[in-house]
Amino acid sequence: MKKKKRSIRRASAVIAFILLTSIAFLSAVFTLEMIDSQIYRNSQKETAADFQEQIGSCLAAEIFSDFVNYDIEDARSCAYSLADETNFNFYVFKKSVDTSVERICTIENGNLASVIPEYMAIVGNYDSYCYPGITIDVLNSPEQIFTEVEEQDANLSRGDIYAVAFFPLGDLTYHDDLYFKMKYIDFAYKTRYAIFAVLAVSTIGAVILLVTLVRTAGKKDEEGRIQRSFIDKIPLELYGLMLYIVAACVAGFFGNIWGFYGTDIGSFAAIVILAVLTATLLLVFLMSCSVRHKTKTLWRNTLLCRFVKWLKQALSYIKKHMPFIYKGVVIALGITFIEFIGVLMLEDSYNWEWIFLVFLVEKAALFLIFCIILANLNQLKQGGEKIAEGDYDYQMDTSHMRGEFKNYAEHLNQIGSGMQTALDERMKSEHFKTELITNVSHDIKTPLTSIINYVDLLTKEDVENPKVQEYLEVLTRQSARLKKLIEDLIEASKASSGVLKVNWEKCVPEVLLTQAAGEYEERLQAKNLELVIHHPEEELSVLADGRHLWRVFDNLLNNIYKYAQPGTRVYLDLEQDERNVSIVFRNISKSPLHMTGEELQERFVRGDSSRNTEGSGLGLSIAQSLTELMHGSFHLLVDGDFFKVTLTFPRNTENA
């Protein structure tokens, strides 16, 4: 209910403001018009005579033009259509060369005024001339018009001469321009002093309402916050431009309709409409500015503000992403400007010694700055090389650096410290995992040994129950498997942590590979796997630990034995280049491998996702760790069911 009353009050205030502003606007326009019409200086009779003369002379001039340019009959027709039913009587006279004056047209609309002041006649050949002082007597003796005119201008005696005399009627019978002008003059003289009071009261009331409406502008929501309308979201410059265009159109239209022709009913109605429109536009604009001020968007919601923000962002982007170029260009322009001034000053031959001294000082300063920049760049280069080499503890001395060089040096120092911290944390985590696995494996291995021993004792007993014998076989098999898993865990932990000792010796991969293949040959044949070995004729050797290298071969062949597709070939290739020796294991898996080589190399990951085969998932991880422990590389390639492992070791250059 309160909101409804508030809305009604605001609407009433808006209507009252528009009305008062329109009244003030019309009062001001009316006052200016009265001042321009000399109403405050002349009597009403004098003002009326001026308007009668203005309106009558305009009509008479048009009638004169018709008789000069057309024949008499057409001119009469035009004159009747123009001057008929007006509050004037018009008389047209013609004087030919050496002929008497004759009246060729009479337009009488009524009785003349009882007291006829002196009026004008329009006289001339082709150019019209206005001659005042023409009275009603010219109707009886029109020759006096031409006699007086010819005495003043001898050129008028050549050719036909026309004269149009006009007189106002005594009673304003017709509603023409003279009628409305006389009504306007009568109203103006009656209200010429009261209009000031109307103007003052309406202006004061409009200002009070305007201040009230501007202060209370803006619709509030339930939380009391001002809500912006569609108009309030238009950029202020665009809104101002639209308001200016509308105001210019209003002013132009007002200028066209106002004047001594602007006192008829239609013109007055148009002026009232323009006044209401102007007041409405002014109110809407000021209320919108108030809402923008309250919502703190008066500056933000402008095109200039958006342009300034964009300019700041552009300069900040340039400064952020191209600091050296930005500053270098500014410095170069500054130096160029100084040198340009110096060149201009060289015209004064008396100061060339000072200019040369300044030139030397400038070049010395530039040389010093250039050396400092090169020193800072060299220090940054050394710091970057140290970090790239893995010396993360290296810290550059930034005490002698300035500006962006110092910032970059501090960033490099922070990068090195951060990488060293991350490396320490990673090593600590790896060591903790390895230690945890080793300790847990040892803790499990002790009770497992007891279980194996007791199972072995039970198997030596004479047990007649076949079920118990079956259970003992399962216990024996699974205990051995668990023991193997624990041993693999311990070995994997030691291999990944690097605590295993490496006995470097000359190893011949061909011999070890042939021996390992021989041990698996029968088992591979049992699965119908054909073993194919390729090796070069010359003997190849690497520096490695024979025991660890044998374990790598054993794990890979065991992996092939478990997961290779029966009835396929297994390829073992020994390859070489100038620096390295490569051992390649290739086979076809009996199950599709839906994972990458990196995933297969992780601990406890098995290619047989169904886990139907026995295995711990540590074989490949152990092989990789042992290979890397001997400074070799372990590369695993999986493509569908194709499985390939490549071991690469540095070639032994001390071959016998």
C-alpha positions as CSV (number, residue, x, y, z in Angstrom):
1,M,0.0,0.0,0.0
2,K,2.8,2.4,0.9
3,K,4.6,1.6,-2.4
4,K,1.4,2.4,-4.3
5,K,0.9,5.7,-2.5
6,R,4.6,6.6,-3.2
7,S,4.2,5.8,-6.8
8,I,1.0,7.9,-7.1
9,R,2.8,10.9,-5.4
10,R,5.8,10.5,-7.7
11,A,3.6,10.4,-10.8
12,S,1.7,13.5,-9.6
13,A,5.0,15.3,-9.0
14,V,6.2,14.4,-12.5
15,I,3.0,15.7,-14.1
16,A,3.1,18.9,-12.0
17,F,6.7,19.5,-12.9
18,I,6.0,19.0,-16.7
19,L,3.1,21.5,-16.4
20,L,5.0,24.1,-14.4
21,T,8.0,23.8,-16.7
22,S,5.8,24.1,-19.8
23,I,4.2,27.2,-18.3
24,A,7.6,28.7,-17.4
25,F,8.9,27.9,-20.8
26,L,5.8,29.5,-22.6
27,S,6.0,32.5,-20.2
28,A,9.6,33.1,-21.0
29,V,9.0,32.7,-24.8
30,F,6.0,35.0,-24.5
31,T,8.0,37.6,-22.6
32,L,10.8,37.6,-25.1
33,E,8.4,37.9,-27.9
34,M,6.8,41.0,-26.3
35,I,10.2,42.5,-25.8
36,D,11.1,41.9,-29.4
37,S,7.7,43.4,-30.5
38,Q,8.4,46.6,-28.5
39,I,5.2,46.1,-26.5
40,Y,6.9,47.4,-23.3
41,R,8.0,50.6,-25.2
42,N,5.2,51.4,-27.7
43,S,1.5,52.0,-27.2
44,Q,-1.0,49.3,-28.2
45,K,-2.1,51.5,-31.2
46,E,1.4,51.9,-32.4
47,T,2.1,48.1,-32.1
48,A,-1.1,47.3,-34.0
49,A,-0.2,49.7,-36.8
50,D,3.2,48.0,-37.1
51,F,1.7,44.6,-37.5
52,Q,-0.9,45.9,-39.9
53,E,1.9,47.4,-42.0
54,Q,4.0,44.2,-41.9
55,I,1.2,41.8,-42.9
56,G,-0.3,44.1,-45.5
57,S,3.0,44.8,-47.2
58,C,3.8,41.1,-47.5
59,L,0.5,40.4,-49.2
60,A,0.9,43.5,-51.4
61,A,4.4,42.5,-52.5
62,E,3.1,39.1,-53.7
63,I,0.2,40.8,-55.6
64,F,2.7,43.2,-57.2
65,S,4.9,40.3,-58.3
66,D,1.9,38.6,-59.9
67,F,1.0,41.6,-62.0
68,V,4.7,42.2,-63.1
69,N,5.3,38.6,-64.1
70,Y,1.9,37.5,-65.6
71,D,-0.8,39.0,-67.8
72,I,-3.5,41.0,-66.2
73,E,-6.2,38.3,-66.2
74,D,-3.9,35.7,-64.6
75,A,-2.6,38.2,-62.1
76,R,-6.1,39.2,-61.1
77,S,-6.9,35.5,-60.5
78,C,-3.9,35.0,-58.3
79,A,-4.5,38.2,-56.4
80,Y,-8.1,37.3,-55.6
81,S,-7.1,33.8,-54.4
82,L,-4.4,35.4,-52.2
83,A,-6.1,38.4,-50.8
84,D,-9.7,37.5,-50.8
85,E,-11.3,37.1,-47.3
86,T,-8.6,39.0,-45.6
87,N,-8.9,42.0,-43.4
88,F,-7.4,44.3,-46.1
89,N,-8.6,46.1,-49.2
90,F,-6.2,46.1,-52.1
91,Y,-6.1,48.4,-55.1
92,V,-3.8,47.8,-58.1
93,F,-3.0,50.7,-60.4
94,K,-1.1,50.7,-63.7
95,K,0.6,53.6,-65.5
96,S,1.9,53.1,-69.1
97,V,4.2,55.4,-70.9
98,D,2.4,58.6,-71.8
99,T,-0.9,57.3,-70.6
100,S,-3.1,58.0,-67.7
101,V,-3.3,56.0,-64.6
102,E,-5.9,53.3,-64.5
103,R,-7.1,50.9,-61.7
104,I,-6.8,47.4,-63.0
105,C,-7.8,45.4,-59.9
106,T,-9.8,46.0,-56.8
107,I,-10.1,43.5,-53.9
108,E,-12.5,44.9,-51.3
109,N,-13.3,42.6,-48.3
110,G,-15.2,45.2,-46.2
111,N,-15.5,48.7,-45.0
112,L,-12.3,50.6,-44.2
113,A,-11.4,51.8,-40.8
114,S,-13.0,55.1,-39.8
115,V,-9.6,56.6,-39.1
116,I,-7.1,55.6,-41.8
117,P,-3.5,56.2,-40.9
118,E,-0.9,56.7,-43.6
119,Y,0.0,53.3,-45.2
120,M,2.3,52.2,-47.9
121,A,2.1,51.4,-51.5
122,I,4.2,48.9,-53.4
123,V,5.4,50.6,-56.6
124,G,7.9,49.7,-59.3
125,N,8.6,48.1,-62.7
126,Y,10.2,44.8,-61.9
127,D,11.7,45.6,-58.5
128,S,9.3,46.7,-55.9
129,Y,9.7,49.7,-53.7
130,C,7.8,50.5,-50.5
131,Y,6.5,54.1,-50.2
132,P,4.8,55.1,-46.9
133,G,2.4,58.0,-46.5
134,I,-0.3,56.7,-48.9
135,T,-3.8,57.7,-47.7
136,I,-7.4,57.0,-48.8
137,D,-7.3,59.9,-51.2
138,V,-5.3,57.8,-53.7
139,L,-8.5,56.1,-54.7
140,N,-9.8,59.3,-56.2
141,S,-6.5,60.6,-57.6
142,P,-3.9,57.8,-57.9
143,E,-1.7,59.9,-60.1
144,Q,-0.1,61.4,-57.0
145,I,1.5,58.0,-56.2
146,F,3.3,57.9,-59.5
147,T,4.1,61.6,-59.5
148,E,5.9,61.5,-56.1
149,V,7.7,58.2,-57.0
150,E,8.9,59.4,-60.4
151,E,10.4,62.6,-58.9
152,Q,12.5,60.3,-56.6
153,D,13.5,57.7,-59.2
154,A,13.7,58.7,-62.8
155,N,14.1,55.0,-63.9
156,L,10.5,54.3,-62.9
157,S,9.2,56.4,-65.9
158,R,10.4,53.8,-68.3
159,G,7.9,51.2,-69.2
160,D,4.8,50.1,-67.3
161,I,4.6,51.0,-63.7
162,Y,2.4,49.2,-61.1
163,A,1.3,50.3,-57.7
164,V,-0.5,48.3,-55.1
165,A,-2.1,50.2,-52.2
166,F,-3.5,48.4,-49.2
167,F,-5.7,49.5,-46.3
168,P,-6.9,47.6,-43.2
169,L,-10.6,47.1,-42.6
170,G,-12.4,48.8,-39.7
171,D,-13.9,45.5,-38.4
172,L,-11.8,42.3,-38.4
173,T,-14.3,40.0,-40.0
174,Y,-12.0,37.3,-41.3
175,H,-9.8,35.0,-39.2
176,D,-6.6,35.7,-41.0
177,D,-3.1,36.5,-39.8
178,L,-4.1,40.1,-39.0
179,Y,-7.0,38.9,-36.9
180,F,-4.8,36.6,-34.7
181,K,-2.1,39.2,-34.4
182,M,-4.6,41.8,-33.1
183,K,-5.9,39.2,-30.6
184,Y,-2.4,38.5,-29.6
185,I,-1.6,42.2,-29.1
186,D,-4.7,42.7,-27.1
187,F,-3.8,39.7,-24.8
188,A,-0.2,40.8,-24.6
189,Y,-1.0,44.3,-23.4
190,K,-3.4,43.0,-20.8
191,T,-0.9,40.4,-19.4
192,R,2.4,42.1,-20.1
193,Y,3.2,42.7,-16.4
194,A,1.3,39.7,-14.9
195,I,3.4,37.4,-17.0
196,F,6.4,38.1,-14.8
197,A,4.6,36.8,-11.8
198,V,3.5,33.7,-13.7
199,L,7.1,33.1,-14.9
200,A,8.6,33.5,-11.4
201,V,6.0,31.2,-9.6
202,S,6.2,28.5,-12.3
203,T,10.0,28.6,-12.4
204,I,10.3,28.3,-8.6
205,G,7.7,25.5,-8.4
206,A,9.4,23.6,-11.2
207,V,12.8,24.0,-9.6
208,I,11.4,22.7,-6.2
209,L,9.7,19.7,-7.9
210,L,12.8,19.0,-10.0
211,V,15.1,18.9,-6.9
212,T,12.6,16.6,-5.1
213,L,12.2,14.3,-8.0
214,V,16.0,14.1,-8.6
215,R,16.7,13.4,-5.0
216,T,14.1,10.6,-4.8
217,A,14.9,9.2,-8.3
218,G,15.4,5.4,-8.5
219,K,13.2,2.5,-7.7
220,K,14.3,0.4,-4.7
221,D,14.1,-3.3,-4.3
222,E,13.1,-5.3,-1.2
223,E,16.6,-4.8,0.3
224,G,16.5,-1.0,-0.3
225,R,19.0,-1.0,-3.2
226,I,18.5,1.3,-6.1
227,Q,17.5,-0.6,-9.3
228,R,18.7,0.8,-12.7
229,S,16.2,0.9,-15.6
230,F,17.0,0.4,-19.2
231,I,17.6,4.2,-19.7
232,D,20.1,4.3,-16.8
233,K,22.2,1.6,-18.5
234,I,22.7,3.6,-21.7
235,P,26.2,5.2,-21.8
236,L,26.0,8.8,-20.7
237,E,27.5,10.1,-24.0
238,L,25.0,8.3,-26.1
239,Y,22.2,9.4,-23.9
240,G,23.4,13.0,-24.0
241,L,23.8,12.8,-27.8
242,M,20.2,11.6,-28.2
243,L,19.0,14.4,-25.9
244,Y,21.0,16.9,-27.9
245,I,19.6,15.7,-31.2
246,V,16.0,15.8,-29.9
247,A,16.6,19.3,-28.4
248,A,18.1,20.5,-31.7
249,C,15.1,19.3,-33.6
250,V,12.7,20.9,-31.0
251,A,14.7,24.2,-31.3
252,G,14.7,24.1,-35.1
253,F,11.0,23.3,-35.3
254,F,10.2,26.0,-32.7
255,G,12.3,28.6,-34.7
256,N,10.3,27.7,-37.9
257,I,6.8,28.1,-36.4
258,W,7.5,31.1,-34.1
259,G,7.4,34.7,-35.3
260,F,4.7,37.0,-36.4
261,Y,3.1,34.1,-38.2
262,G,3.3,32.0,-35.0
263,T,0.3,33.3,-33.1
264,D,-2.4,31.2,-34.7
265,I,-4.0,28.3,-32.9
266,G,-2.0,25.6,-34.7
267,S,1.3,27.3,-34.0
268,F,0.4,27.8,-30.3
269,A,-0.6,24.2,-29.9
270,A,2.7,23.1,-31.5
271,I,4.6,25.3,-29.1
272,V,2.8,23.8,-26.1
273,I,3.6,20.3,-27.3
274,L,7.3,21.3,-27.7
275,A,7.3,22.8,-24.2
276,V,5.9,19.6,-22.7
277,L,8.4,17.4,-24.7
278,T,11.3,19.5,-23.6
279,A,10.3,19.4,-19.9
280,T,9.9,15.6,-20.1
281,L,13.3,15.1,-21.7
282,L,15.0,17.4,-19.2
283,L,13.3,15.6,-16.2
284,V,14.2,12.1,-17.5
285,F,17.8,13.1,-18.1
286,L,18.3,14.6,-14.7
287,M,16.6,11.7,-12.9
288,S,18.8,9.3,-14.8
289,C,21.9,11.2,-13.8
290,S,20.7,11.1,-10.2
291,V,20.2,7.3,-10.4
292,R,23.7,6.9,-11.9
293,H,25.2,9.0,-9.1
294,K,23.4,6.9,-6.4
295,T,24.5,3.6,-8.0
296,K,28.0,5.0,-8.6
297,T,27.8,4.4,-12.3
298,L,27.8,8.1,-13.4
299,W,31.5,7.8,-14.5
300,R,31.7,4.0,-15.0
301,N,28.7,4.0,-17.4
302,T,30.4,6.3,-19.9
303,L,32.2,5.6,-23.2
304,L,35.1,7.7,-22.0
305,C,35.5,5.6,-18.8
306,R,35.5,2.4,-20.9
307,F,38.1,3.9,-23.3
308,V,40.3,5.0,-20.4
309,K,40.1,1.5,-18.9
310,W,40.9,-0.1,-22.2
311,L,43.8,2.3,-22.7
312,K,45.2,1.4,-19.2
313,Q,44.8,-2.3,-19.9
314,A,46.6,-1.9,-23.2
315,L,49.5,0.0,-21.7
316,S,49.7,-2.4,-18.8
317,Y,49.7,-5.3,-21.2
318,I,52.5,-3.7,-23.2
319,K,54.5,-2.9,-20.1
320,K,54.0,-6.4,-18.7
321,H,54.7,-8.5,-21.8
322,M,57.2,-6.2,-23.5
323,P,59.0,-4.4,-20.6
324,F,62.4,-4.2,-22.3
325,I,61.0,-3.0,-25.6
326,Y,58.7,-0.5,-23.9
327,K,61.4,1.0,-21.8
328,G,64.0,0.7,-24.5
329,V,61.9,2.6,-26.9
330,V,61.3,5.4,-24.4
331,I,65.0,5.7,-23.6
332,A,65.9,5.6,-27.2
333,L,63.4,8.4,-28.0
334,G,64.7,10.4,-25.1
335,I,68.3,10.1,-26.3
336,T,67.3,10.9,-29.8
337,F,65.5,14.0,-28.7
338,I,68.5,15.2,-26.7
339,E,70.9,14.7,-29.6
340,F,68.4,16.4,-31.9
341,I,68.4,19.5,-29.6
342,G,72.2,19.3,-29.7
343,V,72.2,19.3,-33.5
344,L,70.0,22.4,-33.5
345,M,72.3,24.1,-31.1
346,L,75.3,23.5,-33.4
347,E,74.0,26.4,-35.5
348,D,75.5,28.7,-32.8
349,S,79.2,28.3,-33.5
350,Y,80.1,30.0,-30.3
351,N,78.9,27.0,-28.2
352,W,80.3,24.1,-30.1
353,E,82.9,23.3,-27.4
354,W,80.2,22.9,-24.7
355,I,78.1,20.8,-27.0
356,F,81.0,18.6,-27.8
357,L,81.7,18.2,-24.0
358,V,78.1,17.3,-23.4
359,F,78.3,14.7,-26.3
360,L,81.4,13.1,-24.7
361,V,79.7,12.9,-21.3
362,E,76.6,11.4,-22.8
363,K,78.5,8.7,-24.7
364,A,80.6,7.9,-21.6
365,A,77.4,7.5,-19.5
366,L,75.8,5.3,-22.3
367,F,78.9,3.2,-22.4
368,L,78.8,2.7,-18.6
369,I,75.1,1.8,-18.7
370,F,75.8,-0.6,-21.6
371,C,78.5,-2.4,-19.6
372,I,76.3,-2.7,-16.6
373,I,73.5,-4.2,-18.7
374,L,75.9,-6.8,-20.3
375,A,77.3,-7.7,-16.8
376,N,73.7,-8.3,-15.5
377,L,72.9,-10.4,-18.6
378,N,76.0,-12.5,-18.2
379,Q,75.1,-13.1,-14.5
380,L,71.6,-14.2,-15.5
381,K,73.1,-16.5,-18.2
382,Q,75.4,-18.1,-15.6
383,G,72.5,-18.6,-13.2
384,G,70.3,-20.2,-15.8
385,E,73.1,-22.6,-16.9
386,K,73.7,-23.6,-13.2
387,I,70.0,-24.4,-12.8
388,A,69.9,-26.3,-16.1
389,E,72.9,-28.4,-14.9
390,G,71.0,-29.4,-11.8
391,D,72.7,-27.1,-9.3
392,Y,69.5,-26.0,-7.6
393,D,71.4,-24.6,-4.6
394,Y,73.1,-21.9,-6.7
395,Q,72.0,-18.4,-5.8
396,M,72.8,-15.3,-7.8
397,D,74.0,-12.1,-6.1
398,T,71.4,-9.5,-6.8
399,S,72.8,-6.7,-4.6
400,H,74.4,-5.0,-7.6
401,M,71.5,-5.5,-10.0
402,R,68.8,-2.9,-10.7
403,G,65.3,-2.9,-12.3
404,E,64.0,-5.8,-14.3
405,F,67.4,-7.6,-14.2
406,K,67.1,-7.8,-10.4
407,N,63.5,-9.1,-10.7
408,Y,64.5,-11.8,-13.2
409,A,67.5,-12.9,-11.0
410,E,65.3,-13.2,-7.9
411,H,62.8,-15.2,-9.9
412,L,65.6,-17.6,-11.1
413,N,66.8,-17.9,-7.5
414,Q,63.2,-18.8,-6.4
415,I,62.9,-21.3,-9.2
416,G,66.1,-23.0,-8.1
417,S,65.1,-23.1,-4.4
418,G,61.6,-24.4,-5.3
419,M,63.0,-27.2,-7.5
420,Q,65.5,-28.2,-4.9
421,T,62.8,-28.3,-2.2
422,A,60.6,-30.4,-4.6
423,L,63.5,-32.7,-5.3
424,D,64.2,-33.2,-1.6
425,E,60.6,-33.9,-0.9
426,R,60.5,-36.5,-3.7
427,M,63.6,-38.2,-2.5
428,K,62.3,-38.2,1.0
429,S,59.0,-39.7,-0.2
430,E,60.8,-42.4,-2.3
431,H,63.1,-43.3,0.6
432,F,60.1,-43.5,3.0
433,K,58.2,-45.8,0.6
434,T,61.2,-48.1,0.0
435,E,62.0,-48.3,3.7
436,L,58.3,-49.1,4.5
437,I,58.2,-51.9,1.9
438,T,61.5,-53.4,3.2
439,N,60.5,-53.3,6.8
440,V,57.1,-54.8,6.1
441,S,58.6,-57.5,3.9
442,H,61.1,-58.4,6.7
443,D,58.3,-58.5,9.3
444,I,56.3,-60.8,7.0
445,K,59.2,-63.0,6.1
446,T,60.0,-64.1,9.7
447,P,56.6,-65.7,10.4
448,L,56.4,-67.0,6.8
449,T,59.6,-68.9,7.4
450,S,58.0,-70.7,10.4
451,I,55.0,-71.5,8.3
452,I,57.1,-73.0,5.6
453,N,59.1,-75.1,8.1
454,Y,56.0,-76.4,9.8
455,V,54.3,-77.2,6.5
456,D,57.5,-79.1,5.5
457,L,57.4,-81.1,8.7
458,L,53.7,-82.0,8.1
459,T,54.5,-83.2,4.6
460,K,57.1,-85.6,6.0
461,E,54.5,-87.2,8.3
462,D,52.5,-90.2,7.1
463,V,49.2,-88.7,6.4
464,E,46.6,-91.0,5.1
465,N,43.7,-88.6,4.6
466,P,43.8,-87.4,0.9
467,K,42.1,-84.2,1.7
468,V,44.8,-83.2,4.2
469,Q,47.5,-84.1,1.7
470,E,45.7,-81.8,-0.9
471,Y,45.6,-79.0,1.7
472,L,49.3,-79.4,2.4
473,E,50.2,-79.2,-1.3
474,V,48.2,-75.9,-1.6
475,L,50.0,-74.6,1.6
476,T,53.4,-75.5,0.1
477,R,52.7,-73.9,-3.2
478,Q,51.2,-70.7,-1.9
479,S,53.9,-70.4,0.8
480,A,56.5,-70.6,-1.9
481,R,54.7,-68.0,-4.0
482,L,54.4,-65.6,-1.0
483,K,58.1,-66.1,-0.3
484,K,58.9,-65.2,-3.9
485,L,56.7,-62.1,-3.7
486,I,58.4,-60.9,-0.6
487,E,61.9,-61.5,-2.1
488,D,60.8,-59.5,-5.2
489,L,59.5,-56.7,-3.0
490,I,62.8,-56.5,-1.1
491,E,64.8,-56.6,-4.4
492,A,62.5,-54.0,-6.0
493,S,62.9,-51.7,-3.1
494,K,66.6,-52.0,-3.0
495,A,66.9,-51.6,-6.8
496,S,64.7,-48.4,-6.9
497,S,66.5,-46.9,-3.9
498,G,69.9,-47.5,-5.4
499,V,71.3,-49.3,-2.3
500,L,72.2,-52.5,-4.3
501,K,75.9,-52.8,-4.9
502,V,77.0,-53.0,-8.5
503,N,80.1,-55.0,-9.3
504,W,81.2,-53.5,-12.6
505,E,82.8,-56.0,-15.0
506,K,83.0,-56.8,-18.6
507,C,79.8,-58.7,-19.7
508,V,79.0,-60.3,-23.0
509,P,75.2,-59.9,-23.5
510,E,75.2,-62.7,-26.2
511,V,76.5,-65.3,-23.7
512,L,74.2,-64.3,-20.9
513,L,71.2,-64.1,-23.2
514,T,72.0,-67.5,-24.7
515,Q,72.3,-69.1,-21.3
516,A,69.0,-67.6,-20.1
517,A,67.2,-68.7,-23.2
518,G,68.6,-72.2,-22.7
519,E,67.1,-72.4,-19.3
520,Y,63.7,-71.3,-20.6
521,E,63.8,-73.3,-23.8
522,E,62.0,-76.4,-22.6
523,R,59.3,-74.4,-20.8
524,L,58.8,-72.3,-23.9
525,Q,58.6,-75.4,-26.1
526,A,56.0,-76.8,-23.8
527,K,53.8,-73.8,-24.6
528,N,54.6,-74.2,-28.3
529,L,56.6,-71.0,-28.4
530,E,59.4,-70.8,-31.0
531,L,62.5,-69.0,-29.7
532,V,64.4,-67.0,-32.4
533,I,67.7,-65.3,-31.5
534,H,69.6,-62.9,-33.7
535,H,73.0,-61.5,-32.8
536,P,76.0,-60.1,-34.8
537,E,79.0,-62.2,-35.6
538,E,81.4,-60.0,-33.7
539,E,81.5,-60.2,-29.9
540,L,79.9,-57.3,-28.1
541,S,80.5,-56.3,-24.5
542,V,79.2,-53.8,-22.0
543,L,80.2,-52.7,-18.5
544,A,77.6,-54.0,-16.1
545,D,77.0,-56.3,-13.2
546,G,76.6,-59.9,-14.6
547,R,74.4,-60.9,-11.7
548,H,72.0,-58.0,-12.2
549,L,72.0,-58.4,-16.0
550,W,71.1,-62.0,-15.6
551,R,68.2,-61.1,-13.3
552,V,66.9,-58.7,-15.9
553,F,67.0,-61.3,-18.7
554,D,65.4,-63.8,-16.3
555,N,62.5,-61.5,-15.4
556,L,61.8,-60.6,-19.1
557,L,61.9,-64.3,-20.2
558,N,59.7,-65.3,-17.3
559,N,57.2,-62.5,-18.3
560,I,57.2,-63.9,-21.9
561,Y,56.7,-67.4,-20.6
562,K,53.6,-66.4,-18.6
563,Y,51.9,-64.0,-21.0
564,A,53.0,-65.0,-24.6
565,Q,50.4,-66.4,-27.0
566,P,51.0,-70.1,-27.6
567,G,52.0,-71.1,-31.1
568,T,53.8,-67.8,-31.8
569,R,57.5,-66.8,-32.1
570,V,59.6,-65.1,-29.5
571,Y,62.4,-62.9,-30.8
572,L,65.6,-62.0,-28.9
573,D,67.7,-59.6,-30.9
574,L,71.1,-58.2,-30.1
575,E,71.9,-54.9,-31.9
576,Q,74.6,-52.3,-31.9
577,D,75.6,-48.9,-33.1
578,E,78.6,-46.7,-32.6
579,R,78.0,-46.0,-29.0
580,N,75.3,-48.4,-27.6
581,V,74.4,-52.1,-27.4
582,S,70.7,-52.9,-27.5
583,I,68.9,-56.2,-26.4
584,V,65.4,-56.4,-27.8
585,F,62.7,-58.8,-26.6
586,R,59.6,-59.2,-28.8
587,N,56.5,-61.4,-28.5
588,I,52.7,-61.5,-29.0
589,S,50.6,-61.4,-25.9
590,K,47.8,-63.9,-25.4
591,S,45.6,-61.1,-24.0
592,P,45.1,-57.6,-25.5
593,L,47.0,-55.1,-23.5
594,H,44.7,-52.2,-22.8
595,M,47.3,-50.0,-21.2
596,T,50.5,-48.1,-22.0
597,G,54.1,-49.2,-21.5
598,E,54.5,-46.7,-18.7
599,E,51.5,-48.2,-16.9
600,L,52.9,-51.8,-17.3
601,Q,56.2,-50.7,-15.7
602,E,54.5,-49.6,-12.5
603,R,54.7,-51.9,-9.5
604,F,52.0,-54.5,-9.0
605,V,50.6,-53.9,-12.5
606,R,50.0,-57.0,-14.6
607,G,49.1,-57.3,-18.2
608,D,46.6,-60.1,-17.3
609,S,43.9,-58.0,-15.8
610,S,41.9,-61.2,-14.9
611,R,44.9,-62.3,-12.8
612,N,44.5,-65.9,-13.9
613,T,48.3,-66.3,-14.0
614,E,50.7,-66.4,-11.1
615,G,52.8,-63.2,-10.8
616,S,53.5,-60.4,-8.5
617,G,53.5,-57.5,-11.1
618,L,57.0,-56.6,-10.0
619,G,59.0,-58.3,-12.7
620,L,59.1,-55.4,-15.2
621,S,59.6,-52.9,-12.4
622,I,62.6,-54.8,-11.0
623,A,64.1,-55.2,-14.5
624,Q,63.7,-51.5,-15.2
625,S,65.3,-50.5,-11.8
626,L,68.2,-52.8,-12.3
627,T,68.8,-51.6,-15.9
628,E,68.8,-48.0,-14.8
629,L,71.1,-48.9,-11.9
630,M,73.6,-50.1,-14.4
631,H,73.3,-46.8,-16.4
632,G,71.2,-48.4,-19.1
633,S,67.8,-47.4,-20.4
634,F,64.6,-49.5,-20.4
635,H,62.0,-48.8,-23.1
636,L,58.7,-50.7,-23.2
637,L,56.4,-50.6,-26.3
638,V,52.9,-51.9,-26.3
639,D,50.7,-51.9,-29.5
640,G,47.5,-54.0,-29.1
641,D,48.9,-57.5,-28.3
642,F,52.4,-56.7,-29.5
643,F,54.9,-56.5,-26.7
644,K,58.4,-55.1,-27.1
645,V,61.2,-54.3,-24.5
646,T,64.4,-52.6,-25.5
647,L,67.4,-52.6,-23.2
648,T,70.2,-50.2,-24.1
649,F,73.6,-50.0,-22.5
650,P,76.7,-48.0,-23.3
651,R,79.1,-50.0,-25.5
652,N,82.3,-51.1,-23.8
653,T,85.1,-49.4,-25.7
654,E,87.8,-51.6,-24.1
655,N,87.0,-54.7,-26.1
656,A,89.8,-57.3,-26.4
